[in-house]
Amino acid sequence: MPRNIRAVYPGSFDPVTNGHIDLIQRCANIFDEVVVAILQNAEKNPLFSVEERASMLEEVTSHLANVTVASFDGLLVDFVERMQASVIIRGIRAVSDYEYELQMALMNRRLSNKVETVFMLPAEAYSFLSSKLVKEVAELGGSISSFVPAGIEKRLCSKFGTK
């Protein structure tokens, strides 16, 4: 019997990078439905509002019919269950990511036995890439054109008053 498997890919996406997009596209090929979930966490002091991040994500995923964008606060497993999803997607770039993500996956498993975590590796070209690094380079006026789509680059440069 075929199952409809819905996955949730959570993150701050401040901003969305080519690494995020790579994972989203690959998830869209694996799962029936993918919900890209923007964490609302004011303590992180985001550069972009949740609405701006949602707009950017919708722009870069508009060609993927099985991908939707949502936002959440609170426990991830609660959101995943509300979305009637069964999988959490987490990207891992390095061993340091794995240690943290393993702890989170095990905690989420304790909180809900209905949800599995799937770890995915980025394409090699993006294995070093993070939103934080992209923001730092953009703020200092460096080129970020190989790290983010043109529309995202324009928004970042506008935020920092750089070109």
C-alpha positions as a LaTeX table, in Angstrom:
\begin{tabular}{lrrr}
\hline
Residue & $x$ (\AA) & $y$ (\AA) & $z$ (\AA) \\
\hline
Met1 & 0.00 & 0.00 & 0.00 \\
Pro2 & 1.55 & 3.36 & $-1.04$ \\
Arg3 & 2.13 & 5.87 & 1.74 \\
Asn4 & 2.24 & 9.61 & 1.51 \\
Ile5 & 5.40 & 10.59 & 3.38 \\
Arg6 & 5.57 & 14.20 & 4.50 \\
Ala7 & 8.89 & 15.56 & 5.74 \\
Val8 & 9.66 & 18.77 & 7.63 \\
Tyr9 & 12.94 & 20.59 & 6.99 \\
Pro10 & 13.28 & 23.08 & 9.88 \\
Gly11 & 15.73 & 25.94 & 10.20 \\
Ser12 & 16.17 & 29.65 & 10.61 \\
Phe13 & 16.98 & 30.22 & 6.90 \\
Asp14 & 18.36 & 33.67 & 7.69 \\
Pro15 & 18.97 & 33.83 & 4.74 \\
Val16 & 18.29 & 30.77 & 2.61 \\
Thr17 & 21.51 & 29.64 & 0.89 \\
Asn18 & 22.32 & 27.43 & $-2.08$ \\
Gly19 & 23.11 & 24.71 & 0.45 \\
His20 & 19.57 & 24.89 & 1.84 \\
Ile21 & 18.14 & 24.88 & $-1.68$ \\
Asp22 & 20.23 & 21.82 & $-2.59$ \\
Leu23 & 18.77 & 19.90 & 0.36 \\
Ile24 & 15.22 & 21.09 & $-0.33$ \\
Gln25 & 15.42 & 19.97 & $-3.96$ \\
Arg26 & 16.81 & 16.57 & $-3.02$ \\
Cys27 & 14.16 & 16.14 & $-0.32$ \\
Ala28 & 11.48 & 17.00 & $-2.88$ \\
Asn29 & 12.77 & 14.10 & $-4.99$ \\
Ile30 & 12.66 & 11.66 & $-2.07$ \\
Phe31 & 9.51 & 12.57 & $-0.14$ \\
Asp32 & 5.94 & 13.04 & $-1.33$ \\
Glu33 & 5.66 & 16.37 & 0.47 \\
Val34 & 8.22 & 18.68 & 2.09 \\
Val35 & 7.38 & 21.45 & 4.54 \\
Val36 & 10.19 & 23.97 & 4.91 \\
Ala37 & 9.65 & 25.22 & 8.46 \\
Ile38 & 11.04 & 28.56 & 9.57 \\
Leu39 & 11.81 & 28.66 & 13.27 \\
Gln40 & 10.52 & 31.80 & 14.96 \\
Asn41 & 13.25 & 32.45 & 17.50 \\
Ala42 & 13.71 & 36.12 & 18.37 \\
Glu43 & 16.65 & 35.21 & 20.62 \\
Lys44 & 18.70 & 34.45 & 17.50 \\
Asn45 & 18.32 & 38.12 & 16.49 \\
Pro46 & 17.55 & 37.38 & 12.82 \\
Leu47 & 18.49 & 39.79 & 10.05 \\
Phe48 & 15.28 & 39.04 & 8.14 \\
Ser49 & 11.77 & 38.84 & 9.56 \\
Val50 & 9.88 & 35.55 & 9.39 \\
Glu51 & 7.75 & 37.04 & 6.61 \\
Glu52 & 10.84 & 38.04 & 4.60 \\
Arg53 & 12.38 & 34.58 & 5.04 \\
Ala54 & 9.12 & 32.93 & 4.00 \\
Ser55 & 8.97 & 35.13 & 0.91 \\
Met56 & 12.56 & 34.22 & $-0.03$ \\
Leu57 & 11.91 & 30.51 & 0.48 \\
Glu58 & 8.71 & 30.62 & $-1.55$ \\
Glu59 & 10.61 & 32.40 & $-4.33$ \\
Val60 & 13.39 & 29.79 & $-4.52$ \\
Thr61 & 11.06 & 26.77 & $-4.19$ \\
Ser62 & 8.23 & 27.94 & $-6.46$ \\
His63 & 9.24 & 25.36 & $-9.11$ \\
Leu64 & 8.82 & 22.48 & $-6.62$ \\
Ala65 & 5.13 & 21.54 & $-6.54$ \\
Asn66 & 5.46 & 19.33 & $-3.44$ \\
Val67 & 7.23 & 21.94 & $-1.27$ \\
Thr68 & 5.43 & 24.36 & 1.04 \\
Val69 & 6.75 & 26.96 & 3.47 \\
Ala70 & 5.47 & 27.47 & 7.02 \\
Ser71 & 6.72 & 28.95 & 10.28 \\
Phe72 & 6.57 & 27.66 & 13.82 \\
Asp73 & 7.60 & 28.29 & 17.39 \\
Gly74 & 7.73 & 25.90 & 20.29 \\
Leu75 & 8.73 & 22.26 & 20.08 \\
Leu76 & 9.61 & 20.97 & 16.64 \\
Val77 & 7.99 & 17.57 & 17.27 \\
Asp78 & 4.70 & 19.29 & 18.12 \\
Phe79 & 4.84 & 21.20 & 14.83 \\
Val80 & 5.75 & 18.04 & 12.90 \\
Glu81 & 2.78 & 16.21 & 14.38 \\
Arg82 & 0.45 & 19.16 & 13.59 \\
Met83 & 1.67 & 18.96 & 9.99 \\
Gln84 & 0.93 & 15.22 & 10.02 \\
Ala85 & 4.54 & 14.59 & 8.99 \\
Ser86 & 6.62 & 11.60 & 10.00 \\
Val87 & 10.14 & 12.76 & 9.11 \\
Ile88 & 12.43 & 15.59 & 10.25 \\
Ile89 & 15.21 & 16.46 & 7.80 \\
Arg90 & 18.48 & 17.79 & 9.16 \\
Gly91 & 21.50 & 18.80 & 7.13 \\
Ile92 & 24.93 & 17.87 & 8.43 \\
Arg93 & 28.05 & 19.61 & 7.13 \\
Ala94 & 30.67 & 18.40 & 9.61 \\
Val95 & 31.27 & 16.18 & 12.62 \\
Ser96 & 30.49 & 19.11 & 14.91 \\
Asp97 & 27.02 & 19.36 & 13.34 \\
Tyr98 & 26.49 & 15.63 & 13.85 \\
Glu99 & 27.15 & 15.76 & 17.59 \\
Tyr100 & 24.56 & 18.48 & 18.13 \\
Glu101 & 22.04 & 17.00 & 15.68 \\
Leu102 & 22.35 & 13.54 & 17.24 \\
Gln103 & 21.39 & 14.98 & 20.64 \\
Met104 & 18.42 & 16.77 & 19.10 \\
Ala105 & 17.29 & 13.67 & 17.19 \\
Leu106 & 17.44 & 11.52 & 20.30 \\
Met107 & 15.51 & 14.09 & 22.33 \\
Asn108 & 12.89 & 14.38 & 19.59 \\
Arg109 & 12.56 & 10.59 & 19.54 \\
Arg110 & 11.95 & 10.62 & 23.30 \\
Leu111 & 9.32 & 13.36 & 22.89 \\
Ser112 & 7.55 & 11.56 & 20.03 \\
Asn113 & 7.95 & 8.03 & 18.80 \\
Lys114 & 5.93 & 8.95 & 15.67 \\
Val115 & 8.72 & 11.00 & 14.13 \\
Glu116 & 12.04 & 9.91 & 12.59 \\
Thr117 & 15.02 & 12.14 & 11.88 \\
Val118 & 16.86 & 11.77 & 8.57 \\
Phe119 & 20.31 & 13.29 & 8.24 \\
Met120 & 21.36 & 14.52 & 4.81 \\
Leu121 & 24.74 & 15.68 & 3.62 \\
Pro122 & 25.01 & 18.76 & 1.42 \\
Ala123 & 26.59 & 18.67 & $-2.00$ \\
Glu124 & 30.36 & 19.06 & $-1.65$ \\
Ala125 & 30.22 & 22.58 & $-3.08$ \\
Tyr126 & 28.13 & 23.67 & $-0.09$ \\
Ser127 & 29.74 & 21.66 & 2.72 \\
Phe128 & 31.27 & 24.78 & 4.28 \\
Leu129 & 28.35 & 27.11 & 3.69 \\
Ser130 & 26.25 & 28.65 & 6.47 \\
Ser131 & 23.85 & 31.56 & 6.63 \\
Lys132 & 26.08 & 33.17 & 9.25 \\
Leu133 & 29.12 & 33.12 & 6.94 \\
Val134 & 27.09 & 34.44 & 4.02 \\
Lys135 & 25.85 & 37.37 & 6.14 \\
Glu136 & 29.39 & 38.16 & 7.31 \\
Val137 & 30.76 & 38.19 & 3.76 \\
Ala138 & 27.84 & 40.31 & 2.51 \\
Glu139 & 28.20 & 42.80 & 5.37 \\
Leu140 & 31.87 & 43.25 & 4.53 \\
Gly141 & 31.10 & 43.82 & 0.85 \\
Gly142 & 32.39 & 40.48 & $-0.46$ \\
Ser143 & 30.83 & 38.59 & $-3.32$ \\
Ile144 & 28.14 & 36.11 & $-2.27$ \\
Ser145 & 26.84 & 35.34 & $-5.77$ \\
Ser146 & 28.02 & 31.71 & $-5.63$ \\
Phe147 & 26.41 & 31.15 & $-2.22$ \\
Val148 & 22.84 & 32.44 & $-2.72$ \\
Pro149 & 20.44 & 33.04 & $-5.64$ \\
Ala150 & 20.49 & 36.51 & $-7.21$ \\
Gly151 & 17.25 & 37.61 & $-5.52$ \\
Ile152 & 18.61 & 36.69 & $-2.10$ \\
Glu153 & 21.92 & 38.41 & $-2.84$ \\
Lys154 & 20.03 & 41.59 & $-3.73$ \\
Arg155 & 18.08 & 41.50 & $-0.45$ \\
Leu156 & 21.23 & 40.92 & 1.60 \\
Cys157 & 23.13 & 43.73 & $-0.08$ \\
Ser158 & 20.14 & 46.01 & 0.47 \\
Lys159 & 20.11 & 45.17 & 4.20 \\
Phe160 & 23.80 & 45.97 & 4.53 \\
Gly161 & 23.99 & 48.83 & 2.01 \\
Thr162 & 26.65 & 46.96 & 0.00 \\
Lys163 & 26.89 & 45.97 & $-3.66$ \\
\hline
\end{tabular}
